[in-house]
């Protein structure tokens, strides 16, 4: 499975794992891949700094990456209170009415959250500054090319830059902007994703950017056969995400048993691509919460970051209610294969084993 990316990043296998959990990221890196910590959940730079301190101390010197979110054309200034004032009252009323219909109680006093401020450019820039004060080998941006000065800042410290693309034209734009690695994220992926499936998207992007720019296949990858298929399509590695949500290590971040139960019982048809999570199209687990936004009286989701600010408290309340029928969580179509809780090491071992078996079988045809 070794490709040029293994030499570039000092890893054993080209399996990149996006995760909001530093425990999962560390375990992937120690198992020979590249754990990439999602920074968007950290509202304060000090929180991210502490998480990266932990990664520095618990990866046995292995490399890791950091993923930030720097969306374009969104409000970048103002306090959360200023942005909250831009949310229409009818949206607030709809959210509260829906929570009441679902029997979701308010959180105890002091346990609410003002929203995930990592969607704002100013916060994302602080994430980059903090990350580059540690030892990542990769900075990835989930929503397009980072600004030119951010790319330059990373390159000055010898850090590679990756960007996700849902179409060949987006990949070409990333390359023109100086991005080093393209993540071809297919329609099947969890979280923000485009409209083209991986089987079509990966070779389109590989052909568009040429042999000198490595491409990672993403979307619907959680089995070794899918890793082999992605490399057969021209990718030099894979970008994975959802498959790590049912690992033992993820429990250090997510103690919600209802969420795990919902993942374990879901089929590949039990997801929906919608703008209700952040304001941009993202694939979520299909639940009573997502279905409520399809009702005739449901308002149109707001643009990023207003939609996230609108629903942040609702997400906390839904997940705290511990009801697997009414949670809010991004996950890809690979959820249909996530039917048991396993360690990161076991998942990595199975990915490599099945990849080897697949390549051997094809060689014998």
Order of alpha helices (4+ residues) and beta strands (2+ residues): alpha-beta-alpha-beta-alpha-beta-alpha-alpha-alpha-beta-alpha-beta-alpha-beta-beta-alpha-beta-alpha-beta-alpha-beta-beta-alpha-alpha-alpha
